[in-house]
Amino acid sequence: MGLPPSPPPGPAGLLDRCAAARVTGALRGPHGCVYLLDGAVTWVEGAAAPGIEVRLSAAGRVPPQGWRYAVETAGPQRQGGRFLVSEGWLTQGELEICHLAALLDAAFFALPLPPETTSFTPGTGHWLGVVRPISAGDLQRATARRRALLDRLRPWAAVDTQPVVPAGPGAPAGTTPRQRRLLAHADGRHTPCELARALGQSAFVTLLDIRRLAAAGLVRMPPGGLPRRRPGATPAGHPPPGAGRGRTPTWQPPVPELLDTRDPDVALLVRLRTALEENL
């Protein structure tokens, strides 16, 4: 499955118009579904992104029966998230963090919503209920920032929809724990999004990591997918000739880290994410 195109500049899109009209219901597009309450986004489903149930089940926090009970007891008030908290499966803080992470991940694939292929069902809500609404503007800006990060590695986009094949055994020093985990599970049969679902992690971050690994020569590019390189240029992720003599070479990712921790809000989310990863 390819990535949806970036929205062209111009008049307000469908999501903006629905937000301005403060509509409540579900917008179903070709790549996912956006749930709205009074114009605010309460949930997003993306076909390529693992849902919150996949993430928390993979982390061992909520067993499959917990999700079944939550769906069954959500009722017309759609209070599945409240049920998970009341039963002790999650704390409210954990629910909100995981909800936001899954929502942003799905939005990356679901947006933009093309008007000609998007339907609207008024009054429809998601069984999880309203956890922490986000404005349409904030959601689209966050998605644009993520798309810009991925676009920096556009020459390696050919790996997005192909089975991930490591270039060699093991992982060199300098790769992140998440990248080492991806390399360990890459078997030449599963695409990045399939690996994300199997591991219960962000599909966007998985795409970003796989492109970074391909740029560093640690993941094989599909036939005909290698980016053109100027004669004598240094491959991305590799030191120039003669650099680091007398030292053990350490691989460095070819682009900056995903999150700018100079932003206080981002720094807080990073600390929360780190705390969750250490305890999951």
C-alpha positions as a Markdown table, in Angstrom:
| # | Residue | x | y | z |
|---|---|---|---|---|
| 1 | Met | 0.0 | 0.0 | 0.0 |
| 2 | Gly | 1.5 | 3.4 | -1.1 |
| 3 | Leu | 1.4 | 6.5 | 0.9 |
| 4 | Pro | -1.5 | 9.0 | 0.3 |
| 5 | Pro | -0.3 | 12.1 | -1.6 |
| 6 | Ser | 0.5 | 15.3 | 0.2 |
| 7 | Pro | -2.4 | 17.8 | 0.1 |
| 8 | Pro | -1.8 | 20.6 | -2.4 |
| 9 | Pro | -1.8 | 24.2 | -1.2 |
| 10 | Gly | -5.0 | 26.0 | -1.8 |
| 11 | Pro | -8.5 | 26.3 | -0.2 |
| 12 | Ala | -9.5 | 24.5 | 3.0 |
| 13 | Gly | -9.8 | 20.8 | 2.6 |
| 14 | Leu | -12.7 | 18.6 | 3.5 |
| 15 | Leu | -11.6 | 18.0 | 7.1 |
| 16 | Asp | -11.1 | 21.8 | 7.6 |
| 17 | Arg | -14.7 | 22.5 | 6.3 |
| 18 | Cys | -16.1 | 19.8 | 8.6 |
| 19 | Ala | -14.2 | 21.2 | 11.6 |
| 20 | Ala | -15.5 | 24.7 | 10.8 |
| 21 | Ala | -19.0 | 23.4 | 10.6 |
| 22 | Arg | -18.6 | 21.6 | 14.0 |
| 23 | Val | -20.0 | 18.4 | 12.5 |
| 24 | Thr | -20.2 | 15.1 | 14.4 |
| 25 | Gly | -19.8 | 11.8 | 12.6 |
| 26 | Ala | -17.4 | 9.7 | 10.6 |
| 27 | Leu | -15.5 | 10.6 | 7.4 |
| 28 | Arg | -14.5 | 7.5 | 5.5 |
| 29 | Gly | -11.8 | 7.9 | 2.9 |
| 30 | Pro | -9.9 | 5.5 | 0.7 |
| 31 | His | -7.1 | 5.1 | 3.3 |
| 32 | Gly | -9.0 | 5.4 | 6.6 |
| 33 | Cys | -11.7 | 6.9 | 8.8 |
| 34 | Val | -11.8 | 10.1 | 10.8 |
| 35 | Tyr | -14.2 | 10.4 | 13.7 |
| 36 | Leu | -15.4 | 13.9 | 14.7 |
| 37 | Leu | -17.3 | 15.4 | 17.6 |
| 38 | Asp | -18.4 | 19.0 | 17.2 |
| 39 | Gly | -15.6 | 19.4 | 14.6 |
| 40 | Ala | -12.8 | 18.0 | 16.8 |
| 41 | Val | -11.1 | 14.7 | 15.9 |
| 42 | Thr | -11.7 | 12.0 | 18.5 |
| 43 | Trp | -10.2 | 9.0 | 16.6 |
| 44 | Val | -8.6 | 8.0 | 13.3 |
| 45 | Glu | -8.4 | 4.6 | 11.8 |
| 46 | Gly | -5.8 | 3.9 | 9.1 |
| 47 | Ala | -5.6 | 0.8 | 7.0 |
| 48 | Ala | -1.8 | 0.7 | 7.2 |
| 49 | Ala | -1.4 | 1.6 | 10.9 |
| 50 | Pro | -1.8 | -0.8 | 13.8 |
| 51 | Gly | -4.6 | 0.2 | 16.1 |
| 52 | Ile | -4.4 | 0.9 | 19.8 |
| 53 | Glu | -5.6 | -2.6 | 20.5 |
| 54 | Val | -2.7 | -4.1 | 18.5 |
| 55 | Arg | -0.2 | -1.9 | 20.2 |
| 56 | Leu | -1.4 | -2.6 | 23.8 |
| 57 | Ser | -1.9 | -6.4 | 23.1 |
| 58 | Ala | 1.6 | -6.7 | 21.7 |
| 59 | Ala | 3.0 | -4.9 | 24.8 |
| 60 | Gly | 1.1 | -7.3 | 27.0 |
| 61 | Arg | -1.0 | -4.6 | 28.7 |
| 62 | Val | -4.4 | -5.6 | 27.5 |
| 63 | Pro | -5.1 | -9.2 | 26.6 |
| 64 | Pro | -7.5 | -10.1 | 23.7 |
| 65 | Gln | -10.4 | -10.8 | 26.0 |
| 66 | Gly | -10.0 | -7.3 | 27.5 |
| 67 | Trp | -10.6 | -5.8 | 24.1 |
| 68 | Arg | -13.6 | -8.0 | 23.5 |
| 69 | Tyr | -15.1 | -7.0 | 26.8 |
| 70 | Ala | -14.5 | -3.4 | 26.1 |
| 71 | Val | -16.2 | -3.5 | 22.7 |
| 72 | Glu | -19.1 | -5.5 | 24.1 |
| 73 | Thr | -19.7 | -3.1 | 27.0 |
| 74 | Ala | -19.0 | 0.1 | 25.2 |
| 75 | Gly | -22.7 | 0.4 | 24.4 |
| 76 | Pro | -24.4 | 3.3 | 22.6 |
| 77 | Gln | -22.5 | 5.8 | 24.8 |
| 78 | Arg | -19.3 | 4.3 | 23.4 |
| 79 | Gln | -17.3 | 4.2 | 26.6 |
| 80 | Gly | -14.8 | 1.4 | 25.8 |
| 81 | Gly | -11.8 | 3.5 | 26.9 |
| 82 | Arg | -13.5 | 4.2 | 30.3 |
| 83 | Phe | -14.1 | 0.5 | 30.7 |
| 84 | Leu | -10.5 | -0.3 | 30.2 |
| 85 | Val | -9.5 | 2.2 | 32.9 |
| 86 | Ser | -12.2 | 1.1 | 35.3 |
| 87 | Glu | -11.2 | -2.5 | 35.0 |
| 88 | Gly | -7.6 | -1.7 | 35.8 |
| 89 | Trp | -6.2 | -2.7 | 32.4 |
| 90 | Leu | -4.7 | 0.9 | 31.9 |
| 91 | Thr | -4.4 | 4.1 | 33.8 |
| 92 | Gln | -6.0 | 7.2 | 32.4 |
| 93 | Gly | -2.6 | 8.6 | 31.5 |
| 94 | Glu | -1.6 | 5.5 | 29.7 |
| 95 | Leu | -4.8 | 5.4 | 27.8 |
| 96 | Glu | -4.4 | 9.1 | 26.7 |
| 97 | Ile | -0.8 | 8.6 | 25.6 |
| 98 | Cys | -1.5 | 5.4 | 23.7 |
| 99 | His | -4.6 | 6.9 | 22.2 |
| 100 | Leu | -2.7 | 10.0 | 20.9 |
| 101 | Ala | 0.1 | 7.9 | 19.5 |
| 102 | Ala | -2.2 | 5.5 | 17.6 |
| 103 | Leu | -4.4 | 8.4 | 16.4 |
| 104 | Leu | -1.3 | 10.3 | 14.9 |
| 105 | Asp | 0.0 | 7.2 | 13.3 |
| 106 | Ala | -3.3 | 6.4 | 11.6 |
| 107 | Ala | -3.8 | 10.0 | 10.5 |
| 108 | Phe | -0.5 | 9.9 | 8.6 |
| 109 | Phe | -1.9 | 7.3 | 6.3 |
| 110 | Ala | -5.6 | 8.3 | 6.3 |
| 111 | Leu | -5.0 | 12.0 | 5.4 |
| 112 | Pro | -5.7 | 13.9 | 3.2 |
| 113 | Leu | -9.4 | 13.0 | 2.6 |
| 114 | Pro | -10.2 | 13.4 | -1.1 |
| 115 | Pro | -13.8 | 14.8 | -1.3 |
| 116 | Glu | -14.7 | 12.7 | -4.4 |
| 117 | Thr | -14.0 | 9.4 | -2.6 |
| 118 | Thr | -14.9 | 10.3 | 1.0 |
| 119 | Ser | -18.3 | 9.5 | 2.5 |
| 120 | Phe | -19.8 | 11.0 | 5.7 |
| 121 | Thr | -22.0 | 9.2 | 8.2 |
| 122 | Pro | -23.5 | 11.7 | 10.7 |
| 123 | Gly | -23.7 | 10.9 | 14.4 |
| 124 | Thr | -21.3 | 7.9 | 14.2 |
| 125 | Gly | -18.6 | 7.5 | 16.9 |
| 126 | His | -15.9 | 5.0 | 17.7 |
| 127 | Trp | -16.5 | 2.4 | 20.4 |
| 128 | Leu | -13.4 | 3.6 | 22.3 |
| 129 | Gly | -15.2 | 6.8 | 23.1 |
| 130 | Val | -13.8 | 10.3 | 23.5 |
| 131 | Val | -10.4 | 10.1 | 25.2 |
| 132 | Arg | -8.6 | 13.4 | 24.3 |
| 133 | Pro | -9.9 | 15.3 | 21.2 |
| 134 | Ile | -7.5 | 17.1 | 18.9 |
| 135 | Ser | -8.3 | 19.9 | 16.6 |
| 136 | Ala | -8.3 | 19.3 | 12.8 |
| 137 | Gly | -5.6 | 22.0 | 12.4 |
| 138 | Asp | -3.3 | 20.5 | 15.0 |
| 139 | Leu | -3.7 | 17.0 | 13.5 |
| 140 | Gln | -2.9 | 18.2 | 10.0 |
| 141 | Arg | 0.1 | 20.1 | 11.1 |
| 142 | Ala | 1.5 | 17.1 | 13.0 |
| 143 | Thr | 0.9 | 15.0 | 9.9 |
| 144 | Ala | 2.7 | 17.5 | 7.7 |
| 145 | Arg | 5.7 | 17.5 | 10.0 |
| 146 | Arg | 5.9 | 13.7 | 9.8 |
| 147 | Arg | 5.6 | 13.7 | 6.1 |
| 148 | Ala | 8.4 | 16.3 | 5.8 |
| 149 | Leu | 10.6 | 14.0 | 7.9 |
| 150 | Leu | 9.9 | 11.0 | 5.6 |
| 151 | Asp | 10.4 | 13.2 | 2.5 |
| 152 | Arg | 14.0 | 13.8 | 3.6 |
| 153 | Leu | 14.6 | 10.1 | 2.7 |
| 154 | Arg | 12.6 | 10.1 | -0.5 |
| 155 | Pro | 15.4 | 8.5 | -2.5 |
| 156 | Trp | 14.9 | 5.3 | -0.5 |
| 157 | Ala | 11.1 | 5.2 | -0.8 |
| 158 | Ala | 11.2 | 2.0 | -2.8 |
| 159 | Val | 11.5 | 0.0 | 0.4 |
| 160 | Asp | 8.1 | 1.3 | 1.7 |
| 161 | Thr | 6.0 | -1.5 | 0.1 |
| 162 | Gln | 8.6 | -4.2 | -0.3 |
| 163 | Pro | 9.6 | -7.1 | 2.0 |
| 164 | Val | 12.4 | -5.9 | 4.3 |
| 165 | Val | 15.7 | -7.8 | 3.6 |
| 166 | Pro | 18.7 | -7.1 | 5.9 |
| 167 | Ala | 21.9 | -6.5 | 4.0 |
| 168 | Gly | 23.8 | -8.7 | 6.4 |
| 169 | Pro | 23.6 | -10.5 | 9.7 |
| 170 | Gly | 23.4 | -8.6 | 13.0 |
| 171 | Ala | 23.3 | -4.9 | 13.4 |
| 172 | Pro | 26.3 | -2.5 | 13.7 |
| 173 | Ala | 27.0 | -0.4 | 16.7 |
| 174 | Gly | 25.1 | 2.9 | 16.7 |
| 175 | Thr | 21.8 | 1.5 | 15.6 |
| 176 | Thr | 18.9 | 2.2 | 17.9 |
| 177 | Pro | 17.2 | -0.6 | 19.9 |
| 178 | Arg | 14.1 | -0.1 | 17.7 |
| 179 | Gln | 16.2 | -0.5 | 14.6 |
| 180 | Arg | 17.9 | -3.6 | 15.9 |
| 181 | Arg | 14.5 | -5.1 | 16.7 |
| 182 | Leu | 13.4 | -4.4 | 13.1 |
| 183 | Leu | 16.5 | -6.0 | 11.7 |
| 184 | Ala | 16.1 | -9.0 | 13.9 |
| 185 | His | 12.5 | -9.6 | 12.7 |
| 186 | Ala | 13.0 | -8.8 | 9.1 |
| 187 | Asp | 12.8 | -12.1 | 7.2 |
| 188 | Gly | 12.4 | -11.0 | 3.6 |
| 189 | Arg | 8.7 | -11.7 | 3.6 |
| 190 | His | 7.1 | -8.8 | 5.5 |
| 191 | Thr | 6.8 | -5.2 | 4.4 |
| 192 | Pro | 7.5 | -2.3 | 6.9 |
| 193 | Cys | 3.8 | -1.9 | 7.7 |
| 194 | Glu | 3.4 | -5.7 | 8.2 |
| 195 | Leu | 6.4 | -5.6 | 10.6 |
| 196 | Ala | 4.9 | -2.7 | 12.4 |
| 197 | Arg | 1.6 | -4.6 | 12.9 |
| 198 | Ala | 3.5 | -7.8 | 14.0 |
| 199 | Leu | 5.6 | -5.9 | 16.5 |
| 200 | Gly | 2.7 | -3.6 | 17.7 |
| 201 | Gln | 4.6 | -0.3 | 16.9 |
| 202 | Ser | 4.1 | 2.8 | 14.9 |
| 203 | Ala | 3.8 | 2.2 | 11.1 |
| 204 | Phe | 5.2 | 5.7 | 10.4 |
| 205 | Val | 8.2 | 5.3 | 12.6 |
| 206 | Thr | 8.8 | 1.9 | 11.1 |
| 207 | Leu | 8.8 | 3.4 | 7.6 |
| 208 | Leu | 11.2 | 6.1 | 8.8 |
| 209 | Asp | 13.6 | 3.6 | 10.4 |
| 210 | Ile | 13.5 | 1.3 | 7.3 |
| 211 | Arg | 14.3 | 4.2 | 5.0 |
| 212 | Arg | 17.2 | 5.2 | 7.3 |
| 213 | Leu | 18.5 | 1.7 | 7.4 |
| 214 | Ala | 18.3 | 1.5 | 3.6 |
| 215 | Ala | 20.1 | 4.8 | 3.3 |
| 216 | Ala | 22.9 | 3.4 | 5.5 |
| 217 | Gly | 23.2 | 0.2 | 3.4 |
| 218 | Leu | 21.8 | -2.0 | 6.2 |
| 219 | Val | 18.6 | -2.9 | 4.3 |
| 220 | Arg | 18.6 | -4.0 | 0.7 |
| 221 | Met | 16.9 | -1.9 | -1.9 |
| 222 | Pro | 14.6 | -3.6 | -4.3 |
| 223 | Pro | 15.9 | -4.1 | -7.9 |
| 224 | Gly | 15.9 | -0.8 | -9.7 |
| 225 | Gly | 15.2 | 1.1 | -6.5 |
| 226 | Leu | 18.7 | 2.4 | -5.7 |
| 227 | Pro | 18.9 | 6.2 | -5.7 |
| 228 | Arg | 21.4 | 7.8 | -8.1 |
| 229 | Arg | 24.6 | 9.0 | -6.6 |
| 230 | Arg | 27.1 | 11.5 | -8.0 |
| 231 | Pro | 30.5 | 9.9 | -8.8 |
| 232 | Gly | 32.8 | 10.1 | -5.8 |
| 233 | Ala | 29.9 | 11.0 | -3.4 |
| 234 | Thr | 29.8 | 9.3 | 0.0 |
| 235 | Pro | 26.8 | 7.0 | 0.5 |
| 236 | Ala | 24.3 | 8.2 | 3.1 |
| 237 | Gly | 25.1 | 6.9 | 6.6 |
| 238 | His | 28.8 | 6.2 | 5.8 |
| 239 | Pro | 31.8 | 8.2 | 6.8 |
| 240 | Pro | 34.0 | 9.8 | 4.1 |
| 241 | Pro | 37.2 | 8.0 | 3.1 |
| 242 | Gly | 39.9 | 8.3 | 5.8 |
| 243 | Ala | 37.5 | 9.5 | 8.5 |
| 244 | Gly | 37.8 | 8.0 | 12.0 |
| 245 | Arg | 41.2 | 6.3 | 11.5 |
| 246 | Gly | 42.4 | 4.6 | 14.6 |
| 247 | Arg | 38.8 | 4.4 | 16.1 |
| 248 | Thr | 36.1 | 1.8 | 15.9 |
| 249 | Pro | 33.7 | 3.1 | 13.2 |
| 250 | Thr | 30.2 | 3.8 | 14.5 |
| 251 | Trp | 27.2 | 3.9 | 12.2 |
| 252 | Gln | 25.2 | 7.1 | 12.4 |
| 253 | Pro | 21.7 | 7.6 | 11.0 |
| 254 | Pro | 21.6 | 9.8 | 7.9 |
| 255 | Val | 19.0 | 12.2 | 9.2 |
| 256 | Pro | 18.3 | 13.9 | 12.6 |
| 257 | Glu | 16.3 | 12.1 | 15.2 |
| 258 | Leu | 12.5 | 12.0 | 14.8 |
| 259 | Leu | 11.7 | 14.4 | 17.7 |
| 260 | Asp | 13.0 | 17.9 | 18.4 |
| 261 | Thr | 13.4 | 17.8 | 22.2 |
| 262 | Arg | 13.9 | 21.5 | 22.4 |
| 263 | Asp | 10.2 | 21.8 | 22.2 |
| 264 | Pro | 8.9 | 21.5 | 25.9 |
| 265 | Asp | 5.8 | 19.6 | 24.8 |
| 266 | Val | 7.9 | 17.2 | 22.7 |
| 267 | Ala | 10.4 | 16.7 | 25.6 |
| 268 | Leu | 7.6 | 15.8 | 27.9 |
| 269 | Leu | 6.2 | 13.3 | 25.4 |
| 270 | Val | 9.7 | 11.8 | 25.0 |
| 271 | Arg | 10.0 | 11.3 | 28.7 |
| 272 | Leu | 6.6 | 9.8 | 29.0 |
| 273 | Arg | 7.3 | 7.5 | 26.0 |
| 274 | Thr | 10.6 | 6.4 | 27.6 |
| 275 | Ala | 8.9 | 5.7 | 30.9 |
| 276 | Leu | 6.3 | 3.6 | 29.1 |
| 277 | Glu | 8.9 | 1.7 | 27.1 |
| 278 | Glu | 10.9 | 0.9 | 30.2 |
| 279 | Asn | 7.8 | -0.6 | 31.9 |
| 280 | Leu | 6.0 | -2.3 | 29.0 |
